[in-house]
Amino acid sequence: MTLTTEQRRAIGVKIMRTGDCPGGLTKPQLVEVIDALDDWWEASGAAAANVAIPQPQRGILTSKQKARLFVMLLEARYEVS
C-alpha cells in the first residue's frame, strides 16, 4: 500500500531532523526522492523482496514480518537505525 502524502511528508521531516539528512538537496527534491522510492517499492520492490524469500518461509511469514526483516537488513548493511 502506497504511503499517504502525510506519511511521506512525515518521513521527510524526520530525515531533515537527523544527521542523515542528505546535504545539497532542497526540501522539494527530498520529497521527490521519497515519492520515487515509495512508488518503486509499491510497483516492484516489495514483490522482488518477497520472491527472494525461499518457500516455505515466504508462506509462513506475514507481510509485516518480512518488512521488519528487510528493514533490519538495510539498517545493518548501511549502519543506520
C-alpha positions as CSV (number, residue, x, y, z in Angstrom):
1,M,0.0,0.0,0.0
2,T,1.5,3.3,-1.1
3,L,2.0,5.8,1.7
4,T,-0.2,8.8,2.0
5,T,1.1,12.3,1.3
6,E,1.1,13.0,5.0
7,Q,3.1,9.8,5.8
8,R,5.6,10.7,3.1
9,R,5.9,14.3,4.5
10,A,6.4,12.9,8.0
11,I,9.3,10.8,6.7
12,G,10.8,13.9,5.1
13,V,10.5,15.9,8.3
14,K,12.1,13.1,10.3
15,I,15.0,12.8,7.8
16,M,15.6,16.6,7.8
17,R,15.9,16.5,11.6
18,T,18.7,13.9,11.7
19,G,22.4,13.8,10.9
20,D,21.5,11.6,7.9
21,C,19.8,14.5,6.1
22,P,21.2,14.5,2.6
23,G,23.2,17.6,2.0
24,G,22.7,19.5,-1.2
25,L,19.0,18.6,-1.6
26,T,16.3,21.1,-1.3
27,K,13.1,20.1,0.6
28,P,11.2,19.6,-2.7
29,Q,14.0,17.4,-4.1
30,L,13.9,15.3,-0.9
31,V,10.1,14.9,-1.3
32,E,10.7,13.8,-4.9
33,V,13.1,11.1,-3.7
34,I,10.8,9.9,-1.0
35,D,7.9,9.8,-3.5
36,A,10.0,7.9,-6.1
37,L,11.3,5.3,-3.6
38,D,7.8,4.7,-2.2
39,D,6.3,4.4,-5.8
40,W,9.1,2.0,-6.7
41,W,8.6,-0.1,-3.6
42,E,4.9,-0.3,-4.4
43,A,5.4,-1.1,-8.1
44,S,8.2,-3.7,-7.8
45,G,10.3,-3.6,-4.7
46,A,8.0,-5.4,-2.4
47,A,7.3,-8.2,-5.0
48,A,11.1,-8.6,-5.7
49,A,11.8,-8.9,-2.0
50,N,9.0,-11.4,-1.4
51,V,10.2,-13.6,-4.3
52,A,13.7,-13.6,-2.9
53,I,12.4,-15.4,0.3
54,P,12.5,-19.2,-0.1
55,Q,9.5,-21.3,0.5
56,P,8.1,-22.4,2.9
57,Q,9.3,-19.4,4.8
58,R,7.7,-17.0,2.3
59,G,4.3,-18.6,3.0
60,I,4.9,-18.7,6.8
61,L,6.0,-15.1,7.4
62,T,3.5,-12.3,7.4
63,S,4.0,-9.2,5.3
64,K,4.8,-7.2,8.5
65,Q,7.4,-9.8,9.5
66,K,9.0,-9.7,6.0
67,A,9.1,-5.9,6.2
68,R,10.7,-5.9,9.6
69,L,13.4,-8.3,8.4
70,F,14.1,-6.2,5.3
71,V,14.3,-3.0,7.5
72,M,16.8,-4.8,9.8
73,L,18.9,-5.9,6.9
74,L,19.1,-2.4,5.5
75,E,19.9,-0.9,8.8
76,A,22.7,-3.4,9.4
77,R,24.0,-3.1,5.8
78,Y,24.2,0.7,5.9
79,E,24.8,1.1,9.6
80,V,21.7,3.2,10.3
81,S,19.0,2.9,12.9
